Amino acid sequence: MVKANPGISIPEIAEKMEIQQNYLYRVLPGLAQDGLVEKRGRGWHPKDR
């Protein structure tokens, strides 16, 4: 989802996936720690590998 929509926000991801935002607030920081995504401003972007 983030790769197809760079800069997407958590509310936008939640709406598209039809899930609760609080789940994403827990999961995305872990994905950032793993080097898969990064937060820039209010949006999430795929991390360059």
mmCIF entry with sequence, helices, sheets and N, C-alpha, C, O atoms, coordinates in Angstrom:
data_MODEL
# 
_entry.id   MODEL 
# 
_entity.id                         1 
_entity.type                       polymer 
_entity.pdbx_number_of_molecules   1 
# 
_entity_poly.entity_id                      1 
_entity_poly.type                           'polypeptide(L)' 
_entity_poly.nstd_linkage                   no 
_entity_poly.nstd_monomer                   no 
_entity_poly.pdbx_seq_one_letter_code       MVKANPGISIPEIAEKMEIQQNYLYRVLPGLAQDGLVEKRGRGWHPKDR 
_entity_poly.pdbx_seq_one_letter_code_can   MVKANPGISIPEIAEKMEIQQNYLYRVLPGLAQDGLVEKRGRGWHPKDR 
_entity_poly.pdbx_strand_id                 A 
# 
loop_
_entity_poly_seq.entity_id 
_entity_poly_seq.num 
_entity_poly_seq.mon_id 
_entity_poly_seq.hetero 
1 1  MET n 
1 2  VAL n 
1 3  LYS n 
1 4  ALA n 
1 5  ASN n 
1 6  PRO n 
1 7  GLY n 
1 8  ILE n 
1 9  SER n 
1 10 ILE n 
1 11 PRO n 
1 12 GLU n 
1 13 ILE n 
1 14 ALA n 
1 15 GLU n 
1 16 LYS n 
1 17 MET n 
1 18 GLU n 
1 19 ILE n 
1 20 GLN n 
1 21 GLN n 
1 22 ASN n 
1 23 TYR n 
1 24 LEU n 
1 25 TYR n 
1 26 ARG n 
1 27 VAL n 
1 28 LEU n 
1 29 PRO n 
1 30 GLY n 
1 31 LEU n 
1 32 ALA n 
1 33 GLN n 
1 34 ASP n 
1 35 GLY n 
1 36 LEU n 
1 37 VAL n 
1 38 GLU n 
1 39 LYS n 
1 40 ARG n 
1 41 GLY n 
1 42 ARG n 
1 43 GLY n 
1 44 TRP n 
1 45 HIS n 
1 46 PRO n 
1 47 LYS n 
1 48 ASP n 
1 49 ARG n 
# 
_struct_asym.id          A 
_struct_asym.entity_id   1 
# 
loop_
_struct_conf.conf_type_id 
_struct_conf.id 
_struct_conf.pdbx_PDB_helix_id 
_struct_conf.beg_label_comp_id 
_struct_conf.beg_label_asym_id 
_struct_conf.beg_label_seq_id 
_struct_conf.pdbx_beg_PDB_ins_code 
_struct_conf.end_label_comp_id 
_struct_conf.end_label_asym_id 
_struct_conf.end_label_seq_id 
_struct_conf.pdbx_end_PDB_ins_code 
_struct_conf.beg_auth_comp_id 
_struct_conf.beg_auth_asym_id 
_struct_conf.beg_auth_seq_id 
_struct_conf.end_auth_comp_id 
_struct_conf.end_auth_asym_id 
_struct_conf.end_auth_seq_id 
_struct_conf.pdbx_PDB_helix_class 
_struct_conf.details 
_struct_conf.pdbx_PDB_helix_length 
HELX_P HELX_P1 AA1 ILE A 10 ? MET A 17 ? ILE A 10 MET A 17 1 ? 8  
HELX_P HELX_P2 AA2 GLN A 21 ? GLN A 33 ? GLN A 21 GLN A 33 1 ? 13 
# 
_struct_conf_type.id          HELX_P 
_struct_conf_type.criteria    ? 
_struct_conf_type.reference   ? 
# 
_struct_sheet.id               AA1 
_struct_sheet.type             ? 
_struct_sheet.number_strands   2 
_struct_sheet.details          ? 
# 
_struct_sheet_order.sheet_id     AA1 
_struct_sheet_order.range_id_1   1 
_struct_sheet_order.range_id_2   2 
_struct_sheet_order.offset       ? 
_struct_sheet_order.sense        anti-parallel 
# 
loop_
_struct_sheet_range.sheet_id 
_struct_sheet_range.id 
_struct_sheet_range.beg_label_comp_id 
_struct_sheet_range.beg_label_asym_id 
_struct_sheet_range.beg_label_seq_id 
_struct_sheet_range.pdbx_beg_PDB_ins_code 
_struct_sheet_range.end_label_comp_id 
_struct_sheet_range.end_label_asym_id 
_struct_sheet_range.end_label_seq_id 
_struct_sheet_range.pdbx_end_PDB_ins_code 
_struct_sheet_range.beg_auth_comp_id 
_struct_sheet_range.beg_auth_asym_id 
_struct_sheet_range.beg_auth_seq_id 
_struct_sheet_range.end_auth_comp_id 
_struct_sheet_range.end_auth_asym_id 
_struct_sheet_range.end_auth_seq_id 
AA1 1 VAL A 37 ? ARG A 40 ? VAL A 37 ARG A 40 
AA1 2 GLY A 43 ? PRO A 46 ? GLY A 43 PRO A 46 
# 
loop_
_atom_site.group_PDB 
_atom_site.id 
_atom_site.type_symbol 
_atom_site.label_atom_id 
_atom_site.label_alt_id 
_atom_site.label_comp_id 
_atom_site.label_asym_id 
_atom_site.label_entity_id 
_atom_site.label_seq_id 
_atom_site.pdbx_PDB_ins_code 
_atom_site.Cartn_x 
_atom_site.Cartn_y 
_atom_site.Cartn_z 
_atom_site.occupancy 
_atom_site.B_iso_or_equiv 
_atom_site.pdbx_formal_charge 
_atom_site.auth_seq_id 
_atom_site.auth_comp_id 
_atom_site.auth_asym_id 
_atom_site.auth_atom_id 
_atom_site.pdbx_PDB_model_num 
ATOM 1   N N  . MET A 1 1  ? 0.834   -1.189 0.000  1.00 0.00 ? 1  MET A N  1 
ATOM 2   C CA . MET A 1 1  ? 0.000   0.000  0.000  1.00 0.00 ? 1  MET A CA 1 
ATOM 3   C C  . MET A 1 1  ? 0.880   1.255  0.000  1.00 0.00 ? 1  MET A C  1 
ATOM 4   O O  . MET A 1 1  ? 0.628   2.190  -0.759 1.00 0.00 ? 1  MET A O  1 
ATOM 5   N N  . VAL A 1 2  ? 1.903   1.273  0.843  1.00 0.00 ? 2  VAL A N  1 
ATOM 6   C CA . VAL A 1 2  ? 2.788   2.438  0.929  1.00 0.00 ? 2  VAL A CA 1 
ATOM 7   C C  . VAL A 1 2  ? 3.606   2.581  -0.353 1.00 0.00 ? 2  VAL A C  1 
ATOM 8   O O  . VAL A 1 2  ? 3.824   3.694  -0.831 1.00 0.00 ? 2  VAL A O  1 
ATOM 9   N N  . LYS A 1 3  ? 4.052   1.468  -0.903 1.00 0.00 ? 3  LYS A N  1 
ATOM 10  C CA . LYS A 1 3  ? 4.846   1.521  -2.132 1.00 0.00 ? 3  LYS A CA 1 
ATOM 11  C C  . LYS A 1 3  ? 4.025   2.081  -3.293 1.00 0.00 ? 3  LYS A C  1 
ATOM 12  O O  . LYS A 1 3  ? 4.544   2.845  -4.107 1.00 0.00 ? 3  LYS A O  1 
ATOM 13  N N  . ALA A 1 4  ? 2.766   1.711  -3.371 1.00 0.00 ? 4  ALA A N  1 
ATOM 14  C CA . ALA A 1 4  ? 1.895   2.172  -4.454 1.00 0.00 ? 4  ALA A CA 1 
ATOM 15  C C  . ALA A 1 4  ? 1.412   3.602  -4.234 1.00 0.00 ? 4  ALA A C  1 
ATOM 16  O O  . ALA A 1 4  ? 0.989   4.269  -5.178 1.00 0.00 ? 4  ALA A O  1 
ATOM 17  N N  . ASN A 1 5  ? 1.474   4.076  -2.979 1.00 0.00 ? 5  ASN A N  1 
ATOM 18  C CA . ASN A 1 5  ? 0.974   5.410  -2.636 1.00 0.00 ? 5  ASN A CA 1 
ATOM 19  C C  . ASN A 1 5  ? 1.956   6.133  -1.723 1.00 0.00 ? 5  ASN A C  1 
ATOM 20  O O  . ASN A 1 5  ? 1.639   6.367  -0.556 1.00 0.00 ? 5  ASN A O  1 
ATOM 21  N N  . PRO A 1 6  ? 3.144   6.496  -2.219 1.00 0.00 ? 6  PRO A N  1 
ATOM 22  C CA . PRO A 1 6  ? 4.118   7.174  -1.358 1.00 0.00 ? 6  PRO A CA 1 
ATOM 23  C C  . PRO A 1 6  ? 3.526   8.428  -0.728 1.00 0.00 ? 6  PRO A C  1 
ATOM 24  O O  . PRO A 1 6  ? 2.844   9.209  -1.393 1.00 0.00 ? 6  PRO A O  1 
ATOM 25  N N  . GLY A 1 7  ? 3.795   8.611  0.556  1.00 0.00 ? 7  GLY A N  1 
ATOM 26  C CA . GLY A 1 7  ? 3.296   9.781  1.264  1.00 0.00 ? 7  GLY A CA 1 
ATOM 27  C C  . GLY A 1 7  ? 1.920   9.581  1.865  1.00 0.00 ? 7  GLY A C  1 
ATOM 28  O O  . GLY A 1 7  ? 1.339   10.520 2.408  1.00 0.00 ? 7  GLY A O  1 
ATOM 29  N N  . ILE A 1 8  ? 1.390   8.368  1.775  1.00 0.00 ? 8  ILE A N  1 
ATOM 30  C CA . ILE A 1 8  ? 0.056   8.083  2.295  1.00 0.00 ? 8  ILE A CA 1 
ATOM 31  C C  . ILE A 1 8  ? 0.059   8.199  3.822  1.00 0.00 ? 8  ILE A C  1 
ATOM 32  O O  . ILE A 1 8  ? 1.045   7.862  4.477  1.00 0.00 ? 8  ILE A O  1 
ATOM 33  N N  . SER A 1 9  ? -1.044  8.674  4.373  1.00 0.00 ? 9  SER A N  1 
ATOM 34  C CA . SER A 1 9  ? -1.154  8.832  5.820  1.00 0.00 ? 9  SER A CA 1 
ATOM 35  C C  . SER A 1 9  ? -1.832  7.609  6.437  1.00 0.00 ? 9  SER A C  1 
ATOM 36  O O  . SER A 1 9  ? -2.456  6.808  5.742  1.00 0.00 ? 9  SER A O  1 
ATOM 37  N N  . ILE A 1 10 ? -1.697  7.487  7.735  1.00 0.00 ? 10 ILE A N  1 
ATOM 38  C CA . ILE A 1 10 ? -2.327  6.365  8.430  1.00 0.00 ? 10 ILE A CA 1 
ATOM 39  C C  . ILE A 1 10 ? -3.846  6.368  8.241  1.00 0.00 ? 10 ILE A C  1 
ATOM 40  O O  . ILE A 1 10 ? -4.412  5.310  7.967  1.00 0.00 ? 10 ILE A O  1 
ATOM 41  N N  . PRO A 1 11 ? -4.533  7.513  8.376  1.00 0.00 ? 11 PRO A N  1 
ATOM 42  C CA . PRO A 1 11 ? -5.982  7.477  8.137  1.00 0.00 ? 11 PRO A CA 1 
ATOM 43  C C  . PRO A 1 11 ? -6.341  7.010  6.722  1.00 0.00 ? 11 PRO A C  1 
ATOM 44  O O  . PRO A 1 11 ? -7.333  6.305  6.536  1.00 0.00 ? 11 PRO A O  1 
ATOM 45  N N  . GLU A 1 12 ? -5.544  7.396  5.734  1.00 0.00 ? 12 GLU A N  1 
ATOM 46  C CA . GLU A 1 12 ? -5.809  6.963  4.356  1.00 0.00 ? 12 GLU A CA 1 
ATOM 47  C C  . GLU A 1 12 ? -5.590  5.459  4.194  1.00 0.00 ? 12 GLU A C  1 
ATOM 48  O O  . GLU A 1 12 ? -6.381  4.781  3.538  1.00 0.00 ? 12 GLU A O  1 
ATOM 49  N N  . ILE A 1 13 ? -4.518  4.940  4.792  1.00 0.00 ? 13 ILE A N  1 
ATOM 50  C CA . ILE A 1 13 ? -4.253  3.500  4.721  1.00 0.00 ? 13 ILE A CA 1 
ATOM 51  C C  . ILE A 1 13 ? -5.395  2.736  5.390  1.00 0.00 ? 13 ILE A C  1 
ATOM 52  O O  . ILE A 1 13 ? -5.902  1.757  4.842  1.00 0.00 ? 13 ILE A O  1 
ATOM 53  N N  . ALA A 1 14 ? -5.790  3.189  6.568  1.00 0.00 ? 14 ALA A N  1 
ATOM 54  C CA . ALA A 1 14 ? -6.857  2.516  7.315  1.00 0.00 ? 14 ALA A CA 1 
ATOM 55  C C  . ALA A 1 14 ? -8.155  2.488  6.512  1.00 0.00 ? 14 ALA A C  1 
ATOM 56  O O  . ALA A 1 14 ? -8.846  1.471  6.477  1.00 0.00 ? 14 ALA A O  1 
ATOM 57  N N  . GLU A 1 15 ? -8.479  3.597  5.876  1.00 0.00 ? 15 GLU A N  1 
ATOM 58  C CA . GLU A 1 15 ? -9.709  3.660  5.079  1.00 0.00 ? 15 GLU A CA 1 
ATOM 59  C C  . GLU A 1 15 ? -9.642  2.691  3.901  1.00 0.00 ? 15 GLU A C  1 
ATOM 60  O O  . GLU A 1 15 ? -10.600 1.965  3.639  1.00 0.00 ? 15 GLU A O  1 
ATOM 61  N N  . LYS A 1 16 ? -8.519  2.678  3.196  1.00 0.00 ? 16 LYS A N  1 
ATOM 62  C CA . LYS A 1 16 ? -8.382  1.793  2.029  1.00 0.00 ? 16 LYS A CA 1 
ATOM 63  C C  . LYS A 1 16 ? -8.400  0.319  2.428  1.00 0.00 ? 16 LYS A C  1 
ATOM 64  O O  . LYS A 1 16 ? -8.930  -0.518 1.698  1.00 0.00 ? 16 LYS A O  1 
ATOM 65  N N  . MET A 1 17 ? -7.819  0.003  3.589  1.00 0.00 ? 17 MET A N  1 
ATOM 66  C CA . MET A 1 17 ? -7.745  -1.392 4.033  1.00 0.00 ? 17 MET A CA 1 
ATOM 67  C C  . MET A 1 17 ? -8.949  -1.803 4.881  1.00 0.00 ? 17 MET A C  1 
ATOM 68  O O  . MET A 1 17 ? -9.120  -2.975 5.217  1.00 0.00 ? 17 MET A O  1 
ATOM 69  N N  . GLU A 1 18 ? -9.778  -0.812 5.217  1.00 0.00 ? 18 GLU A N  1 
ATOM 70  C CA . GLU A 1 18 ? -10.955 -1.032 6.070  1.00 0.00 ? 18 GLU A CA 1 
ATOM 71  C C  . GLU A 1 18 ? -10.568 -1.665 7.406  1.00 0.00 ? 18 GLU A C  1 
ATOM 72  O O  . GLU A 1 18 ? -11.152 -2.655 7.846  1.00 0.00 ? 18 GLU A O  1 
ATOM 73  N N  . ILE A 1 19 ? -9.549  -1.049 8.037  1.00 0.00 ? 19 ILE A N  1 
ATOM 74  C CA . ILE A 1 19 ? -9.112  -1.487 9.365  1.00 0.00 ? 19 ILE A CA 1 
ATOM 75  C C  . ILE A 1 19 ? -9.020  -0.263 10.270 1.00 0.00 ? 19 ILE A C  1 
ATOM 76  O O  . ILE A 1 19 ? -9.130  0.872  9.808  1.00 0.00 ? 19 ILE A O  1 
ATOM 77  N N  . GLN A 1 20 ? -8.820  -0.505 11.557 1.00 0.00 ? 20 GLN A N  1 
ATOM 78  C CA . GLN A 1 20 ? -8.722  0.579  12.527 1.00 0.00 ? 20 GLN A CA 1 
ATOM 79  C C  . GLN A 1 20 ? -7.355  1.261  12.453 1.00 0.00 ? 20 GLN A C  1 
ATOM 80  O O  . GLN A 1 20 ? -6.330  0.606  12.266 1.00 0.00 ? 20 GLN A O  1 
ATOM 81  N N  . GLN A 1 21 ? -7.357  2.570  12.602 1.00 0.00 ? 21 GLN A N  1 
ATOM 82  C CA . GLN A 1 21 ? -6.108  3.339  12.565 1.00 0.00 ? 21 GLN A CA 1 
ATOM 83  C C  . GLN A 1 21 ? -5.158  2.932  13.681 1.00 0.00 ? 21 GLN A C  1 
ATOM 84  O O  . GLN A 1 21 ? -3.945  2.904  13.475 1.00 0.00 ? 21 GLN A O  1 
ATOM 85  N N  . ASN A 1 22 ? -5.692  2.613  14.869 1.00 0.00 ? 22 ASN A N  1 
ATOM 86  C CA . ASN A 1 22 ? -4.806  2.309  15.998 1.00 0.00 ? 22 ASN A CA 1 
ATOM 87  C C  . ASN A 1 22 ? -3.923  1.096  15.718 1.00 0.00 ? 22 ASN A C  1 
ATOM 88  O O  . ASN A 1 22 ? -2.810  1.016  16.239 1.00 0.00 ? 22 ASN A O  1 
ATOM 89  N N  . TYR A 1 23 ? -4.391  0.156  14.910 1.00 0.00 ? 23 TYR A N  1 
ATOM 90  C CA . TYR A 1 23 ? -3.563  -0.989 14.531 1.00 0.00 ? 23 TYR A CA 1 
ATOM 91  C C  . TYR A 1 23 ? -2.338  -0.504 13.742 1.00 0.00 ? 23 TYR A C  1 
ATOM 92  O O  . TYR A 1 23 ? -1.221  -0.959 13.985 1.00 0.00 ? 23 TYR A O  1 
ATOM 93  N N  . LEU A 1 24 ? -2.550  0.406  12.815 1.00 0.00 ? 24 LEU A N  1 
ATOM 94  C CA . LEU A 1 24 ? -1.449  0.919  11.992 1.00 0.00 ? 24 LEU A CA 1 
ATOM 95  C C  . LEU A 1 24 ? -0.464  1.741  12.818 1.00 0.00 ? 24 LEU A C  1 
ATOM 96  O O  . LEU A 1 24 ? 0.739   1.717  12.554 1.00 0.00 ? 24 LEU A O  1 
ATOM 97  N N  . TYR A 1 25 ? -0.970  2.470  13.818 1.00 0.00 ? 25 TYR A N  1 
ATOM 98  C CA . TYR A 1 25 ? -0.072  3.238  14.688 1.00 0.00 ? 25 TYR A CA 1 
ATOM 99  C C  . TYR A 1 25 ? 0.856   2.310  15.465 1.00 0.00 ? 25 TYR A C  1 
ATOM 100 O O  . TYR A 1 25 ? 1.941   2.728  15.867 1.00 0.00 ? 25 TYR A O  1 
ATOM 101 N N  . ARG A 1 26 ? 0.450   1.054  15.687 1.00 0.00 ? 26 ARG A N  1 
ATOM 102 C CA . ARG A 1 26 ? 1.309   0.077  16.356 1.00 0.00 ? 26 ARG A CA 1 
ATOM 103 C C  . ARG A 1 26 ? 2.242   -0.612 15.370 1.00 0.00 ? 26 ARG A C  1 
ATOM 104 O O  . ARG A 1 26 ? 3.394   -0.888 15.708 1.00 0.00 ? 26 ARG A O  1 
ATOM 105 N N  . VAL A 1 27 ? 1.768   -0.898 14.150 1.00 0.00 ? 27 VAL A N  1 
ATOM 106 C CA . VAL A 1 27 ? 2.518   -1.714 13.193 1.00 0.00 ? 27 VAL A CA 1 
ATOM 107 C C  . VAL A 1 27 ? 3.555   -0.919 12.394 1.00 0.00 ? 27 VAL A C  1 
ATOM 108 O O  . VAL A 1 27 ? 4.683   -1.382 12.226 1.00 0.00 ? 27 VAL A O  1 
ATOM 109 N N  . LEU A 1 28 ? 3.199   0.247  11.908 1.00 0.00 ? 28 LEU A N  1 
ATOM 110 C CA . LEU A 1 28 ? 4.102   0.995  11.026 1.00 0.00 ? 28 LEU A CA 1 
ATOM 111 C C  . LEU A 1 28 ? 5.440   1.361  11.674 1.00 0.00 ? 28 LEU A C  1 
ATOM 112 O O  . LEU A 1 28 ? 6.463   1.279  10.994 1.00 0.00 ? 28 LEU A O  1 
ATOM 113 N N  . PRO A 1 29 ? 5.492   1.761  12.946 1.00 0.00 ? 29 PRO A N  1 
ATOM 114 C CA . PRO A 1 29 ? 6.812   2.021  13.539 1.00 0.00 ? 29 PRO A CA 1 
ATOM 115 C C  . PRO A 1 29 ? 7.716   0.785  13.525 1.00 0.00 ? 29 PRO A C  1 
ATOM 116 O O  . PRO A 1 29 ? 8.929   0.915  13.357 1.00 0.00 ? 29 PRO A O  1 
ATOM 117 N N  . GLY A 1 30 ? 7.152   -0.391 13.698 1.00 0.00 ? 30 GLY A N  1 
ATOM 118 C CA . GLY A 1 30 ? 7.942   -1.620 13.622 1.00 0.00 ? 30 GLY A CA 1 
ATOM 119 C C  . GLY A 1 30 ? 8.475   -1.862 12.225 1.00 0.00 ? 30 GLY A C  1 
ATOM 120 O O  . GLY A 1 30 ? 9.615   -2.293 12.054 1.00 0.00 ? 30 GLY A O  1 
ATOM 121 N N  . LEU A 1 31 ? 7.649   -1.584 11.223 1.00 0.00 ? 31 LEU A N  1 
ATOM 122 C CA . LEU A 1 31 ? 8.100   -1.722 9.835  1.00 0.00 ? 31 LEU A CA 1 
ATOM 123 C C  . LEU A 1 31 ? 9.199   -0.705 9.529  1.00 0.00 ? 31 LEU A C  1 
ATOM 124 O O  . LEU A 1 31 ? 10.115  -0.986 8.756  1.00 0.00 ? 31 LEU A O  1 
ATOM 125 N N  . ALA A 1 32 ? 9.099   0.474  10.138 1.00 0.00 ? 32 ALA A N  1 
ATOM 126 C CA . ALA A 1 32 ? 10.145  1.487  9.956  1.00 0.00 ? 32 ALA A CA 1 
ATOM 127 C C  . ALA A 1 32 ? 11.451  1.013  10.602 1.00 0.00 ? 32 ALA A C  1 
ATOM 128 O O  . ALA A 1 32 ? 12.531  1.209  10.044 1.00 0.00 ? 32 ALA A O  1 
ATOM 129 N N  . GLN A 1 33 ? 11.347  0.392  11.774 1.00 0.00 ? 33 GLN A N  1 
ATOM 130 C CA . GLN A 1 33 ? 12.548  -0.133 12.440 1.00 0.00 ? 33 GLN A CA 1 
ATOM 131 C C  . GLN A 1 33 ? 13.202  -1.226 11.614 1.00 0.00 ? 33 GLN A C  1 
ATOM 132 O O  . GLN A 1 33 ? 14.425  -1.366 11.618 1.00 0.00 ? 33 GLN A O  1 
ATOM 133 N N  . ASP A 1 34 ? 12.396  -1.995 10.911 1.00 0.00 ? 34 ASP A N  1 
ATOM 134 C CA . ASP A 1 34 ? 12.913  -3.065 10.051 1.00 0.00 ? 34 ASP A CA 1 
ATOM 135 C C  . ASP A 1 34 ? 13.450  -2.533 8.725  1.00 0.00 ? 34 ASP A C  1 
ATOM 136 O O  . ASP A 1 34 ? 13.976  -3.298 7.916  1.00 0.00 ? 34 ASP A O  1 
ATOM 137 N N  . GLY A 1 35 ? 13.319  -1.218 8.499  1.00 0.00 ? 35 GLY A N  1 
ATOM 138 C CA . GLY A 1 35 ? 13.853  -0.606 7.288  1.00 0.00 ? 35 GLY A CA 1 
ATOM 139 C C  . GLY A 1 35 ? 12.972  -0.753 6.065  1.00 0.00 ? 35 GLY A C  1 
ATOM 140 O O  . GLY A 1 35 ? 13.444  -0.597 4.939  1.00 0.00 ? 35 GLY A O  1 
ATOM 141 N N  . LEU A 1 36 ? 11.689  -1.053 6.270  1.00 0.00 ? 36 LEU A N  1 
ATOM 142 C CA . LEU A 1 36 ? 10.787  -1.246 5.131  1.00 0.00 ? 36 LEU A CA 1 
ATOM 143 C C  . LEU A 1 36 ? 10.074  0.036  4.713  1.00 0.00 ? 36 LEU A C  1 
ATOM 144 O O  . LEU A 1 36 ? 9.805   0.244  3.530  1.00 0.00 ? 36 LEU A O  1 
ATOM 145 N N  . VAL A 1 37 ? 9.770   0.893  5.682  1.00 0.00 ? 37 VAL A N  1 
ATOM 146 C CA . VAL A 1 37 ? 9.099   2.162  5.398  1.00 0.00 ? 37 VAL A CA 1 
ATOM 147 C C  . VAL A 1 37 ? 9.754   3.248  6.237  1.00 0.00 ? 37 VAL A C  1 
ATOM 148 O O  . VAL A 1 37 ? 10.500  2.965  7.175  1.00 0.00 ? 37 VAL A O  1 
ATOM 149 N N  . GLU A 1 38 ? 9.464   4.492  5.888  1.00 0.00 ? 38 GLU A N  1 
ATOM 150 C CA . GLU A 1 38 ? 9.933   5.611  6.701  1.00 0.00 ? 38 GLU A CA 1 
ATOM 151 C C  . GLU A 1 38 ? 8.869   6.690  6.706  1.00 0.00 ? 38 GLU A C  1 
ATOM 152 O O  . GLU A 1 38 ? 8.132   6.866  5.736  1.00 0.00 ? 38 GLU A O  1 
ATOM 153 N N  . LYS A 1 39 ? 8.802   7.411  7.820  1.00 0.00 ? 39 LYS A N  1 
ATOM 154 C CA . LYS A 1 39 ? 7.841   8.494  7.946  1.00 0.00 ? 39 LYS A CA 1 
ATOM 155 C C  . LYS A 1 39 ? 8.529   9.798  7.586  1.00 0.00 ? 39 LYS A C  1 
ATOM 156 O O  . LYS A 1 39 ? 9.597   10.122 8.107  1.00 0.00 ? 39 LYS A O  1 
ATOM 157 N N  . ARG A 1 40 ? 7.899   10.537 6.689  1.00 0.00 ? 40 ARG A N  1 
ATOM 158 C CA . ARG A 1 40 ? 8.390   11.870 6.312  1.00 0.00 ? 40 ARG A CA 1 
ATOM 159 C C  . ARG A 1 40 ? 7.226   12.825 6.477  1.00 0.00 ? 40 ARG A C  1 
ATOM 160 O O  . ARG A 1 40 ? 6.238   12.749 5.747  1.00 0.00 ? 40 ARG A O  1 
ATOM 161 N N  . GLY A 1 41 ? 7.346   13.718 7.434  1.00 0.00 ? 41 GLY A N  1 
ATOM 162 C CA . GLY A 1 41 ? 6.225   14.611 7.715  1.00 0.00 ? 41 GLY A CA 1 
ATOM 163 C C  . GLY A 1 41 ? 5.059   13.796 8.247  1.00 0.00 ? 41 GLY A C  1 
ATOM 164 O O  . GLY A 1 41 ? 5.205   13.055 9.219  1.00 0.00 ? 41 GLY A O  1 
ATOM 165 N N  . ARG A 1 42 ? 3.905   13.933 7.612  1.00 0.00 ? 42 ARG A N  1 
ATOM 166 C CA . ARG A 1 42 ? 2.719   13.196 8.049  1.00 0.00 ? 42 ARG A CA 1 
ATOM 167 C C  . ARG A 1 42 ? 2.486   11.930 7.240  1.00 0.00 ? 42 ARG A C  1 
ATOM 168 O O  . ARG A 1 42 ? 1.558   11.174 7.526  1.00 0.00 ? 42 ARG A O  1 
ATOM 169 N N  . GLY A 1 43 ? 3.326   11.691 6.226  1.00 0.00 ? 43 GLY A N  1 
ATOM 170 C CA . GLY A 1 43 ? 3.103   10.548 5.349  1.00 0.00 ? 43 GLY A CA 1 
ATOM 171 C C  . GLY A 1 43 ? 4.152   9.464  5.501  1.00 0.00 ? 43 GLY A C  1 
ATOM 172 O O  . GLY A 1 43 ? 5.236   9.690  6.038  1.00 0.00 ? 43 GLY A O  1 
ATOM 173 N N  . TRP A 1 44 ? 3.804   8.284  5.016  1.00 0.00 ? 44 TRP A N  1 
ATOM 174 C CA . TRP A 1 44 ? 4.699   7.127  5.039  1.00 0.00 ? 44 TRP A CA 1 
ATOM 175 C C  . TRP A 1 44 ? 5.168   6.821  3.633  1.00 0.00 ? 44 TRP A C  1 
ATOM 176 O O  . TRP A 1 44 ? 4.395   6.883  2.677  1.00 0.00 ? 44 TRP A O  1 
ATOM 177 N N  . HIS A 1 45 ? 6.451   6.488  3.515  1.00 0.00 ? 45 HIS A N  1 
ATOM 178 C CA . HIS A 1 45 ? 7.079   6.239  2.217  1.00 0.00 ? 45 HIS A CA 1 
ATOM 179 C C  . HIS A 1 45 ? 7.820   4.909  2.263  1.00 0.00 ? 45 HIS A C  1 
ATOM 180 O O  . HIS A 1 45 ? 8.297   4.501  3.322  1.00 0.00 ? 45 HIS A O  1 
ATOM 181 N N  . PRO A 1 46 ? 7.920   4.222  1.110  1.00 0.00 ? 46 PRO A N  1 
ATOM 182 C CA . PRO A 1 46 ? 8.736   3.005  1.084  1.00 0.00 ? 46 PRO A CA 1 
ATOM 183 C C  . PRO A 1 46 ? 10.196  3.388  1.278  1.00 0.00 ? 46 PRO A C  1 
ATOM 184 O O  . PRO A 1 46 ? 10.647  4.423  0.789  1.00 0.00 ? 46 PRO A O  1 
ATOM 185 N N  . LYS A 1 47 ? 10.917  2.561  1.983  1.00 0.00 ? 47 LYS A N  1 
ATOM 186 C CA . LYS A 1 47 ? 12.341  2.813  2.226  1.00 0.00 ? 47 LYS A CA 1 
ATOM 187 C C  . LYS A 1 47 ? 13.142  2.286  1.046  1.00 0.00 ? 47 LYS A C  1 
ATOM 188 O O  . LYS A 1 47 ? 12.902  1.178  0.567  1.00 0.00 ? 47 LYS A O  1 
ATOM 189 N N  . ASP A 1 48 ? 14.092  3.084  0.582  1.00 0.00 ? 48 ASP A N  1 
ATOM 190 C CA . ASP A 1 48 ? 14.982  2.640  -0.490 1.00 0.00 ? 48 ASP A CA 1 
ATOM 191 C C  . ASP A 1 48 ? 15.866  1.530  0.053  1.00 0.00 ? 48 ASP A C  1 
ATOM 192 O O  . ASP A 1 48 ? 16.435  1.651  1.138  1.00 0.00 ? 48 ASP A O  1 
ATOM 193 N N  . ARG A 1 49 ? 15.975  0.462  -0.699 1.00 0.00 ? 49 ARG A N  1 
ATOM 194 C CA . ARG A 1 49 ? 16.789  -0.672 -0.238 1.00 0.00 ? 49 ARG A CA 1 
ATOM 195 C C  . ARG A 1 49 ? 18.098  -0.697 -0.949 1.00 0.00 ? 49 ARG A C  1 
ATOM 196 O O  . ARG A 1 49 ? 18.921  -1.577 -0.697 1.00 0.00 ? 49 ARG A O  1 
# 
